[in-house]
Amino acid sequence: VAGLDQWLAANSGEVGPAAVDAPVLGSKKAMVLRVYFKDYANTSRFSQAQVQNLITSMDDLWQKTSYGKINVVSVVSDLYQLPKNRSEYIDDSPP
């Protein structure tokens, strides 16, 4: 994912022990915030309904594989414009 490597580098790429030891049970809340850059067209590769269907499929999978111990409750946003151009958020220069 573009930008993930920069985020990991800035945050040392480490996961704390509490996150590793925490059980994954019950309802898990997820929000998908759909955005586009100021210098890009007001479009998205996937519609709000398509993203919601993907999350619903993920929820079905998690419920089945966890024997009903995990479920995902999600909200998928409308499409929002970010205030800056893509280059302000993502460094595409070679490493």
N, C-alpha and C positions, 0 to 999 in steps of 0.2 A: 504494500500500500504506500503510495507516494506520501512522504512526510513522516511515516512511522519511524524510519531510521533516524531522522533528526530528533524526533521526540525521545526515542530510546537513548540516544547519545546524550541529550540534555538531562535526562533523568537517570543516568547511569545504567539503565537497562536491567535493574535488579528488582526483584519482587521480595517484599518483606516476609519474614517467617509467619506472621499472622495470616497473610493471604494464602500461603501454601497450606497451612493447617486448618483453615476454616472449612467446615462442612458445606456442601452444596446441596441444600434441601429446601423444600417449600417453594413459595412463589418468588420468582425473580422478576424485578421490574426492568424494563428496557425501553429506552426512548431512542428512536431513530430521527435525528434532526437532518432533514434534507436541505442542503444549501448549494449555492452556486457562486462562483467568484464574480466580482464586479465587472471584470473585463470579458466575461463569457456570456453566451446567450442564456435567456431565462428558460432553460430546458433541463430535463433530466433524462438519463438513459432509462431509468425505471420509474414508472408511475407510483403514486402513493399506494394504490391498490396492489400493485405487484410487490412492493416492499412489504406491505402488511401480509400478503399471502406467503411470502418467504418466512416471515417471523412466525406465522401460524403453523407452517410446516415444521419449523424448528421446535415449536412448542409441542406439537404432536410427537415428534421424535423423542424429545426429552422426557415427556410423560411416559411413553412406551418403554424406553430403555431404563428409566428409573423406577419402573413399576408404580407410577403415580406419585412418586415422592418429590418431583420437581415439575414446576410449570412456569411458563413465561407469560407475563402480563405486559403487553406492549402498547405503545402509542407511536404512530408514524406521523410526522409533521407535514404541513404543507411545504412548499418550496420557498426558501428565503434567500435573499441576496446578502452575501457577505459584504462588509463595507470597503474591503480593499481588493486589489488585483491579486491574481493567483501567485505572482512572484513575491508578494509580501508574506505569504504563508509557507510556500514550498520552494526549497532551493534545489533546482534541477541541474546544478553544475556537477560535473563528474567528480567522483571522490578523489 
